[in-house]
């Protein structure tokens, strides 16, 4: 069994996962920066949640991405 077969993901998968986590964190930070009361402004209701959704989509892509085998 080679070293590549021991891990469920390859290096690119982990890089994409880290990017997804960073986008998720950015989305939550955007939601906290809303200046409207109770977060009812554009950043709290629209921009932040869309950024969080994008982060989850990136995570989904990172889990199912299978790089082409180089020969």
C-alpha positions in Angstrom: 0.0 0.0 0.0 1.6 3.3 -1.0 1.5 6.5 1.0 -1.1 8.1 -1.3 -3.6 5.3 -0.6 -3.5 5.8 3.2 -5.3 9.2 3.2 -8.8 9.7 2.0 -8.0 13.1 0.4 -5.1 14.5 -1.5 -3.2 17.8 -0.8 -5.4 19.8 -3.1 -8.6 18.6 -1.2 -7.1 20.0 2.0 -6.2 23.3 0.4 -9.7 23.7 -0.9 -11.1 22.8 2.6 -9.0 25.4 4.2 -10.2 28.0 1.7 -13.8 27.0 2.5 -13.2 27.4 6.2 -11.7 30.8 5.6 -14.7 31.9 3.5 -17.0 30.6 6.3 -15.2 32.6 8.9 -15.3 35.7 6.6 -19.1 35.3 6.3 -19.6 35.2 10.1 -17.3 38.2 10.5 -19.3 40.1 7.9 -22.5 39.3 9.8 -21.0 40.6 13.1 -19.9 43.9 11.4 -23.4 44.9 10.6 -24.2 48.3 12.2 -28.0 48.0 12.1 -29.8 46.9 15.3 -29.9 43.2 15.7 -28.1 42.7 12.4 -31.0 43.6 10.2 -29.0 45.5 7.7 -27.6 44.4 4.3 -24.5 42.8 5.7 -26.3 40.8 8.4 -29.2 39.6 6.3 -27.8 39.2 2.8 -24.1 39.5 2.3 -22.9 37.5 5.4 -25.3 34.6 4.8 -24.5 34.4 1.1 -20.8 34.3 2.0 -21.4 31.5 4.5 -23.4 29.6 1.9 -20.5 30.0 -0.6 -18.1 28.6 2.1 -20.3 25.5 2.5 -20.4 25.0 -1.3 -16.6 25.2 -1.4 -16.5 22.6 1.4 -18.9 20.4 -0.5 -16.7 20.7 -3.6 -13.5 20.0 -1.6 -15.0 16.7 -0.3 -16.1 15.4 -3.6 -13.2 16.7 -5.8 -11.1 13.9 -7.2 -8.0 15.2 -9.0 -7.0 13.5 -12.2 -4.2 10.9 -11.8 -0.9 12.0 -13.3 0.9 9.2 -15.1 
